[in-house]
């Protein structure tokens, strides 16, 4: 749990709290989709672009992978 908290704090500092919160919501929704992990990641990325976020793919991938870790650690 401590790792998850520290990771969230660092990611929020790097990419912004609102952005990371939105990523977590989108990743949580994508968990149950019956598609591959890469398709889920691309769907989240496309939704973020539609929401107006214009950040590098590196930061998007970092936020998505961190959100996956955080959400899985809560289960």
DOMAR-92876 format. One record per residue (C-alpha): x, y negated, z. Coordinates in pm, whole numbers, padded with zeros to 5 digits, always signed. Example, Ala and Ser with C-alpha at 12.3 -4.5 7.8 and 13.67 -1.06 7.14 Angstrom:
<vodos>
+01230+00450+00780/+01367+00106+00714/
</vodos>
This chain:
<vodos>
+00000+00000+00000/+00286-00238+00077/+00437-00174-00267/+00105-00256-00429/+00072-00581-00231/+00427-00688-00313/+00385-00601-00679/+00061-00801-00700/+00225-01099-00533/+00520-01095-00772/+00305-01049-01082/+00068-01326-00977/+00368-01554-00933/+00506-01458-01275/+00191-01469-01486/-00057-01662-01273/-00320-01544-01030/-00626-01605-01248/-00466-01427-01544/-00372-01124-01334/-00718-01112-01176/-00874-01109-01524/-00634-00836-01636/-00728-00621-01334/-01100-00657-01416/-01044-00562-01780/-00818-00269-01691/-01071-00142-01437/-01342-00149-01706/-01114+00031-01953/-01034+00315-01710/-01354+00501-01791/-01340+00458-02170/-01295+00782-02359/-00997+00658-02565/-00619+00690-02543/-00405+00479-02312/-00264+00282-02604/-00614+00209-02731/-00717+00093-02384/-00413-00136-02364/-00490-00282-02707/-00855-00336-02612/-00750-00523-02297/-00500-00728-02497/-00766-00822-02753/-01011-00921-02479/-00747-01143-02319/-00689-01314-02654/-01064-01367-02692/-01069-01522-02344/-00814-01775-02465/-00499-01643-02304/-00194-01706-02520/+00101-01541-02351/+00378-01316-02477/+00317-00947-02533/+00581-00879-02268/+00380-01059-02000/+00055-00901-02115/+00209-00553-02099/+00369-00628-01762/+00035-00744-01621/-00154-00446-01766/+00092-00187-01638/+00100-00356-01297/-00280-00364-01283/-00293+00007-01366/-00048+00081-01084/-00236-00137-00835/-00576+00010-00921/-00450+00369-00912/-00282+00312-00577/-00615+00202-00428/-00784+00531-00517/
</vodos>
